[in-house]
Amino acid sequence: MIGSTREYCEGRIVETRSTERFTVRGTVLVIDDCPIGICPKCGEKYYPAHLLRKVESYAKGLQRGKRAHMVPFFKYQSHRSTRRVSSN
């Protein structure tokens, strides 16, 4: 994976670390300092198997997070479906 060339854009995959968000069976996990591969040309991300196993482990509750944060959740509403109230 790292160092390989993508067929789609011919970019070369480089290793980096970043904060990633995963959703596993409805549970949102944010994991800092994830080792991932990324194509600097098109932005496609590659997750190594060991990282995905760790994400699954966190989701199953085998390992507790170091901290928890409340995350606001919003439902997108199209401007077309929003009713305007006239102030006459």
Buried (B, 14 or more C-beta within 10 A) or exposed (E): EBEEEBEEEEBBBEEEEEEBEBEEEEEEBBBEEBEBBBBEBEEBEBBBEEBEEBBBEBBEEEEEEEEEEEEEEEEEEEEEEEEEEEEE
